[in-house]
Amino acid sequence: MTTLSFQVARFDFPGGPRIFARPAAELVAETPEEVPAVLAAVDAARRAGRWAVGFLTYEAGAAFWPNLPLPRAEEGGAARLPFAWFGLFESDGRDRAGVLPADGRAGNGPGPRGGAPAVSGAAPSGMPREKEPAAGGAPAEDAADGAPPPEADEDFVGVDGGIDGEDGIWPALLAALEAGSAPDGMPSEATWAAYRAAFSSLIAALTRGEAEVVNLTFRLALPLAGAGHATGDDGGFFRLYRRLLRRQGAGYGAFLDFGRLKILSASPELFFAWDGRTLAMRPMKGTAPRGRYPEEDARRRAALFASAKDRAELFRTAAGIARELAALAEGGAAGVRIGEPVLEAYPTVWQLTAPVEATTRPEVRLSDLFRALFPSGSIAGMPKRSALEIIGRLEQSPRGIYTGAIGMAGPDGAVFNVAIRTAVVDVGARRLLYGTGSGITARSVARREYREALLKAGILLRPAAPPPALVETMRLEDGAVFLEALHLARLFASMRHYGFPDRTADIRKALEAAKRRHPAGLFRLRLVVFRTGAVTADAAPLGAPWDDRRRLALLPAPDLTGAVLAVPARTPIDADDDRWWHKRLDRAPYEARLAEAAATTANAALPVPSGGLDVLLWNGAGRPTELSRANLVVERDGHLWTPPLSDGLLPGIFRAHLLAAGFVREAPMTWRDLCTADRLWAVNSVRGWMPLRLWAGDGDRPRP
């Protein structure tokens, strides 16, 4: 067991952030048998007017479930958290600044500063920071236009090449794990082969009737890299915590710094909130990935809410918790209320939850709540004792803080999270450990559950952070915006998807002001909405040949000028990456491919037509999708076709207009379709129809 050196704790629970440093005393349970005494001391402290903040690991549950088998100990000398730890404080943490300073420390104490460390994975390194592109680095229709910078974004620890890298380590890591190969430092339990073996044993136990539902979990480990772990810079880890909160949209986040060990919890799940009498719980069961575009998102939301398997699992869990709570509730079982299922939206997933509430008897103490309810049934299973025994047999390593509880207790009650979406950084061993899993019933499908578990790790590994800003580029002609309603509908949908603040009034005001400034003439209007809530609208003149209004017709004129030369990209896009589905200010994924296309045309001495150069994107299935600044339309035998959204592309405004009018239809494309088409077109709402010339003379590029 590692001796903890507590530095600071920050809680981002409902009610605003709280920061705790320099405890008056620390309570530690090095064995399960010491856990009840620690909780009794926490009870005494809060009744004396003090505040206690800390955690219980999942294995602390052995204190309340005698003879509970614990998973085998980790190998390799990694540091271990105690079974429980609490610091005692004289205040509620609100008397501090509300945020930690940039170096992640509370107060003005000394501490070395260094470069933010990173977490390296199984793919090439090099993680760019999230930032505004330079004004000159974007093409004309996506230039910065003097827009103000977004919310300052700190240096941070991350998944090397993952969190904001163009393609991230996710596809490579997922492929390796599913092929049964554990990258260096990754526990073998995380591979598909190991998971399938444990899953099969669990299904056998469920079929024998040993339990109704059991949560099966495993650990992912990523090695640390960078300067931070060598210099002692703790700020990088705090900044990673802040980044994880933004990705998860967590309601019960916590950062606890113990020197060598640091806990970063971006949990969305409430274990319980208790004011001394009223107790509320909100177990989560059922997860679905967020859709890439509004229609897909709505389908996935509806499918999860209608899922018989997920609703049954949620009901079993809520009913089991209600039975546990009945012993503490006024009125017994009749005093426990289970609410209707509720869907909660987070940046990467939809979650199905159910509220469970009761009024506790006057004599109930905090320690009684833990004795009756811990660990949460939502991360154990039902019946709980049987589920815990099965977990002890099947899981290959301790869960530690993952699926334990982190929280605060004070004179006015207590609130704890269920420590899911939670990482532990071991600076000494240079690794980040992250647990994940899902609830399994006899009807569960192994591959689906494994994918769900990996999906929950997406806050570490997938480039799904809310962007600094969203943008709409529009055609403003004689004081009117072409297809304005469609532009605003797309913008508002993306804002909802990423959780931007509602700035509808400011957006409409900025748009109307731009129209008044330019009552005559043709302009490219660029509307930018920042995550901070700022809104800008700037216009630049747009001349020939784009002033030909035939470009905006529902069918293209055969003699249109302004042809675009398209060079196929060298590498495919990840069609599941939502950066391709929303019009973001940061165009780095496009610009990298455009730069390659420019180099190709220069090397081949290709003449670029008046419409300019663009790059033709394609997905992992080898299907062409779109260009970097326009959608793709293929003309064949008098019919017009465009790739479907499901292939991975921006839902373009002019494309949507043509589809709604019935003049263009969706169909998956092949390279042969493009090479044998009668005509190819690029379309967007600013320039309308543009003749498209495809160059595929480089043998390194995909061919029909």
N, C-alpha and C positions, 0 to 999 in steps of 0.2 A: 504494500500500500504506500502511496506517495504522500509525503507530508506537504500539505497545501500551504501556500504563502499568499493569502488573500490580498488583492490589490484594490479592486473596485467592482461594483455590480451596477448594471443599469437594467431597469425593467421598463419595457414599452407595452404596458397593459392598458386597457381602457381607463381613461381618466388622466392621461398624460404621463410623460416619462418621470421616473424616479431614479435617483442615483444614491448609492450607499458606499461609503468608504470609512476606514478606521473604526472597526467595530469595537464596542466596549468589551465584548467577550465572543468566543467562538465555541460552538458545540459540534463535536465530531463523533460519529459512530463508525468505528473500525470493523465492527462485526455486526451481523444482524441482531444479535442479542442486545446490543447497545442502542438500537434504534428507538425502542419505546421510551427509554430514559431521555434521549435527546428531544423527542416530541413533548414529553412531560415538561422539560425545561423551557421549551418554546411556549407552551401553554402558560406556564408561570410568568414568563417574561411579558407576554402580551397582556395578561391580566394586571401586571404591575405598570402598564403604560408604555412598555418598550415595543420596538418593532424587530421582528426576526425575518431575515431573508435567507433563502438557501434552497436545498434540493434533497430529494431522495432518489437514489438510483432504483432501477427496476428490481435489482436483487435485494433491495431493502424489504421487499414484500415477504421474504422468508421470515421476517420478524412476526408477521401476522398469520402465516400459513406454515405451521410446524411440519418438519420433515419434507419441505419443498425441495426437490432436487435443483441444484444450481448448475448452469452451464459450466463446462470445463474452463479453467483459467486460460487467459491469453498467454501465448509464448513470445519470446523475444525480448523480454525485459521492458516492455512498454509501461509507462506510468499508469496507475489505477486510481480512480476516484474512491474516496471512502463510501460506505453505504449511505451515509447521510451527513450533511454539513449545513450549519446555520450560523450566521453572524447576528449578534444582537446590537441594536442601535437605539439611540435616544430620540431620533426623529423619524419621520415618515419618508424622508428622501426628497421631499418637494422643495426643500430650502436651498437646493443647489441650482445650478444654472439651467437645468432642464436638458442640456446636451453635454456630452463629454468634449473636452478640448480636442484639437486635431490629433494629438498624439495618443488619444484613447485613455488618458489618465484623469482621475478626478483631482480637483484642487491644483495647487501650484508646485507640487513636489517635483524634485529633479528626476530626470530619466533620459537616457540616451535616445537619440533619434536616428533612424536609419531608413534605408529604402524599404518599401513595403514588400514583404515576402510574397511569394506566389506558391500555388500548388500545382505540381506538375502531374500530367496524366500520361496516357498511352499514345499520344499523338504529338506532332511537331509543336515546339514551344513558340512563344511570342504572343503575349496577350496585350492587345492595344487597349488603352483606356477609353472609356466612353467620353467623347468630346465632340464639339462642333467642328464640322469640316471647314477648312479655310475658304474664304470667299472665292478665291481664284481657282480652287480645286474642283469645283462642280461645273457641269456644263451650263450653258446659258440659261436653261429653263429651271435650273436648280441652284443658282448662285445664292450666296448668303443674303444679298440685298440689304446689307447693313443691319441685319436683325440682331437684337441683343443676345448675349450669351445665355444659355440655360442655367438652371440651378447649378452652382459650383459642385463638382463631383470629385470626391477625395481620391487620393491614391488608395489602393486597396489590395488585399490578398485575394487571389482568385484561382480558378482552375486554369493552368497555363494553356493558352490557346483555346479556352472554352467559354468563359462567361461572356466576353465580348469579342472573342476571336471570330474571324469570318465564318469558319465552318465548325470550330470547336472540336473537342475530343469525343463528343458524344457518339457519332456514328462509328468511329474506330473502336471505342471502348465497348459499346454495345455489341458490335460484331465479335470482338474478342471474347467477351463473357459468354455470349450465346454459343460460341464455338468450343467452349470449355477451357479457354486459355485465360489464366489470371495474369494480368500485367504485373511487373515487378512491384512488390509491396502490397498487392491486392490479395485479400484473403480468398482462399479457394472456395469458401462457402458461397461467394458471390457469383460463381459461374453457373450457367444453366444446368450443367450436369449435376453439380452438387445440390442445387435447388430442386431439381426434378426428383432426385433420390429422397430428399427429405419430404417433399410433397407427396410422393407415393406412400411413404410410411405414414404420413399424417392421414391421407385418405383412407388407408387401411384401418387406422384407429377410429376415424369418424364412422366408417362403415360398421365397425364392431359396436358402435353406440357409446364409445368412451366420452364423447363430447358432441355438442351441436355445431360449434364454431370455434376455431383456434386461429390466433394470429401467428403466422409464420414469418420470421424476419431473418435478415442477414446483414452483415457489415460490409461496407465499401471503405477502402483506405486509399488515400492519395498522398504521395510524398510531398513534403514542402520543399520549395526551392526559392532562392533569392536571398537578399541581404538581410531581411528583417530578423530571421531567427539567429543570425550571427551577432547583430548589433544590439539585440534586446528591444527592438522597436515593437511595442505592443499596439501602436496605433493602427498598423496594417490589419491586425485581426479585428479590431473594433470596426474598421471601415468595411471589412468583409461582412461582419455582422449586419451593418447598416444596409449593405447591398443585398444580402439575403432577405432582409425584411422587405425591401422594395420588390424583390422578385416574388416572394410568397404572399405579400399583402397580409402579413401575419397580424393577428389581434392580440397575441400573448407572447411577445418576443422578450428575450432576456439574454444579457451578456454578462458572464461572470469570469473575472480574470483572477486566476490563482498562480500567476507566474508561469511555471512550466506548462501547466494545463489551463486551457481556456474553453469555456462552454459558450457556444453560439447557438441559441435556440430561436428559430423563426416559426414557432408553433402557432397554428391557427386554432388549436383545440383547447377549450376550457375544460379542466378537470372539475373544479368546483369553485364557486364564489359564495361566500358565507358571511353574513353580517352579525353572526351570533345567534340568529334564529332562522332566518330564511336562507335556504340553500338552493343553489341553481347549478345544474350540470348540463353539458351539451356534448354527448358522445357523438363521434363521427364514424360512419361506416358507409362505404360506397364512394368511389372516386372515378371520375372520367376526365380525360384530357380536354382542355379548352379547344374549341374549334379555331381554325386558321382564319376564317372569315365568318361574318355574322350568320349566314344560313347554316353553315356546318356547326357553328357554336350552338345555335338554337336546337339543332337536331341532337347533338350530344347531350345537351342539358335535358331535353325531353326524354331521351332514352334512359338516362340515369334515373330521372324521377319516376319513370314507369317500370324500372327494372325490378322484377319480382324477387330475384336473388338478392339484390342490394337492400331492398326494403325489408325483406324477411330477416336479413342479417342485422339490420339496424334495429328492428323490432325486438329480436332476441336479446341484443345487447342492452337496449333501453329497459326491457322488462327485467333482465338480470340485475341491472343497477338499481331498479326500483325495489326489487326484493331485498337487496343489501341495505338500502336506505330505510326500509320499513321499520327496522329495529330502532332507528333513531328519530323517526318522525312522530309528531303528534298525530294521534289517530291511527298509528301503525300503517299497514299497507293502504288503507283507504285515504291516508293523508298524503300519499305520493301521487303526483300528477305527471303523466307522460303526454307531451304535446305532439302535434302532427309533424310529419317529416318536413324539413326545410332544406332547400338548396342554397348553398353559399358559393359565391364566385370568388376565385383567386386567380392570379395572373396565369398560372400554368394548369390549374385543375378546377373542376367542379367537385364539391363535397356535399354529401347527403348527411344531415344531422337531425337530431331530435332532442328537444328540451326535456329535461327531467327536473322537477322541482318539488320541494317539501318544506314544511316548517319543522325545525328540529325541537326536541323537548328542551326545556330550560337548562337541564343539568348537562347537556351534551357539550363536550369539549373538543378542541381540534384533534387531539390524539384519538378520540373516539371515531372521528370521521375517517382518519387514515386506517384505523384498525378495521373498519367496516368496508371501506371502499377501495383501498389500495392493494395492488396496482389497478388502474382503471380497467374495467371490463372491455372497453373498446379496443385495448391493445393486448388483451390477454385472451379472452374468449369466454364461452359459457358451456356448461357450468364452470365457474372460475377455477376451482381446485383441480378438476380434471384437465382443464386447458393448461394451467400452470405446470402440471406434472408432464404433460406431453411436450410442452415447450422445453422443459428441462432435459428431456430425453433427446430431442431432435436438433435443437439449435447448437451450433458448434462453438460459439464464443459468448461471453457475457454481453448483455445489452448495455450495461453501464447506465449512463444518464438517459440514453435513448429509451423512450416509453416510461421513464420514471416521472417525476414531477418537480417543477421549479416554481417557486412563488414567494409570497410575502404574507406575514401574519402580524396583526397589530391589535390595538385596543378595540377597534371597530370591526374586527373580523379577519378574514383571510381569503386569498385568491391564489390558485395554483393552476398551472397549465399541465397538459399531458405533453411530455417532452418528445414530440415527434418533430420532423424537419429540423433536427438538432445535430450539430456537429461538435466534436471535441478535438481541439488542436493540442497535440503533444509536441511542444517546441523541442524538447530534448531528443525525442525519437524522430523528429522532423516528419511528422505525418498528420493528416487530418482523417479522423474516423467518423463515418456517417452511417447510421442504421436506417434500414428501410424494410418494408414488408407489407402484408395485407392480410385480411381476414379470409379464412378458408372454410368452406362448408363441403359436404359430400358432393355437391353439384358443381364445385369450382373446376375450372379448366386451368391446368398447370401453366401453359404458355401465357394465357391472359393474366394470371396473377403475377407471374414473373415480370411481365411487361408493366403491370401497374406499379409494382415495387420500384422498378427502375424509373418509371415516370415521376414518382415522388422524389427521386434524387435529382430531378431536372433543375431544381433551383440552384444546384451546384454546377451542373454540367451543361445545361442548354442555354443558348443565347436568347433568353426570353425576357430580359429586363425591359421595363417600360422605357421607351426612347426619350431623349431630352425634349424632343419636339416633333410635331406632326405638321405636314405641309399639304396644301392644295394649290396646284398651278392651274390657272383658269384663263380662258380667252375673254378679254374685256374689249368690247367693240361698241363705240358710240354710247358709252355709259351703261351698257347691259352686259351681264355675264352669261355666256353660253352654257346651258345646262346647269345653272346655279343650284337648283334644288337637288340634283344628283350629287354635285360636289359636296354640299353641306351634309347630305345624308351619309355619305361615305366618311366624311370627317367626324361627324358625331358618333358613328358606329365605332371608329377606331379609338376615339376618346373614351367611350364606355369600355371598350375591350381592355385598354391599358389603365383604366382608373384615373384618368385626368379629371381635374376639377371642372365642374360645369361652368363654362364661359359662353353660353349661347348668346346672351345679350351683347357681350363685348365683341364676339365674332361678327354678329350681324351689324353692329355699329361700325366696326373697322371696314367691313365690306361696303357698306353704304357710303362711308366717307371716301373710299377709293373711287367709287363710281362718280361721286360729285367732283372729285379732283380731275377726272378724265372723261368729260361728257362727250368728247368727239375723238375719233381716231381708233386705231387698233393697238392693243397692249397685251403683254403677258403679265397677268396679275398673280402675285405670289402671296398667299395667305399662310402665315405660320402661327401655330398655337404651341406655346411652350408648356412643359410640365409644371412650371411654376405658376401658370395662369396668364402669363403675358401673351398678348396677341399683336401681331404686326401684319400690315398689308402694304405691299410695294408693287409698283407697275413699271415695266420697261417697254419701250416701243417695239412693235412687231411689224416688219415691213414685207415687201415682196419676197418670195412668191406666196406668202402665207395669207395675204389679203384677198385671195381668190375664194369667194364664198362657196364656189362649187365644192370645195373641200369638205364642207359641212353637210353635204347632201347624204341621203340614206344609201345611195349607190354611187360608186366612184366614176368620175369621168375618165375616159381612157387616155386623154391627152394631158393629164396633170403633170406638172413639172415638180422639181424639188425632190428628186429621188434620194433615197437613203441607202448607203452601202452597209450591209450587215455581215460581220465576221463571226462565225460560231465560237462560243467560249471554249476554252481548253478543258475546263472541268465542269462537272454538273453541279446544280444547286441542290440543297436539301429541301425538298418540297414540304417538309414538316416544320421548317423554320419560319416563324411568323413574320420575319423581316421582309419576306417577299410578298406578303399579303396586305401590308399597310404602308401608306405613303409617308415615310419617315424623313426627317430632315437629314439624318445621317445616311449618306449613300455609299458608304465604304464598300459594301459587297458588290455594288454595281461598278464603282470607280476602278476597283482592282481589275475587273474583267475588261472594262473599257480601255484601260492602259495597255493590257495585253493585245487587244485588237488594234490599237493605234501602232504598237510596235510591229505587229504583223504587216500592216499596210505599208509602213515605212520601209521595212526590210524587203517587201515584195515590190516596192515602187508602184503601188496601186494608186490610180487616181481616185480621189474622193469626190463624189458628185455634190451638187449644190445643197442637197438635204443633209449632208454631213455623214459622219461615221457612227455606227452603233454596233452593239454586240448582241448576238442571238443566244439566248439562254436555253438550257435544256436540263431535264431532271435526271434523277438516278435511274429511271427506267429507259433513258435514252430518247425521251420525247421532247421535241422543241416546245417552249412555253411562251416566251415573249422577248421583247427587246428591253434595253435598260430604260428607254424613254417612251416606249409605245407598245401597244398590243399588236399581235400578229394576226393577219387575216390572209387566208389562202383562197384564191379564186380558181375554180375548176368547173368546166362544163356549164358555165352560167350560174353556178352556185358559190356562195361565200361561206367559209368555215373559219372558226377560231378555236384554239385549244380551250378545254374546260378548266374552270378554276381549280378543280381537284388535282390538276397536274402541277400546280405551284406557280401562281402568277398574281400580279396586282389586278384587282377588279377595276379596270379602267373605265372612265366615265363615258367616253365616246363608244367604247365596246358595249357597255351596258345599254346605251341609247340604241345602238344598232340591233342588239339582241331583242330588246323590248319591242322594236318596230317589226321584227320578224324577217329582216333582210339578211341577217347573219345567224348561223346556227353553230352550236358547239359540237366538236368532235376531236378526239385525241389525234395528234399529228405524228407522222414519222418523217424521217429525213427524206425518204423517197417521195412522200407527198409534196414536200417543198421543192424538190428538184424536178418534179414532173408537173408542177402546177402551171396553169395558163398565166397567172399573174400572182405576185406576192405584194401585200400591202402592209404598211405600218400605220397605225391609227392612234391618235390621242385627241383630247378635247381642245387643245390649243391650236394644233396645225391640221387637224382633220385627217383626210386620206393622203398618204404619202407613198408613191411607188417605192418598192423595196427590191434591191438587188442583193442576192445572196452569193457570197464568195466562199467556196469550200475547197480551195486548191491546196491546202496544207494537209499533208498526209497524217499529221498528228491529230487532226480533228475527226470527229465521227463522220462516217459516210453513210449513205442510204444502204 
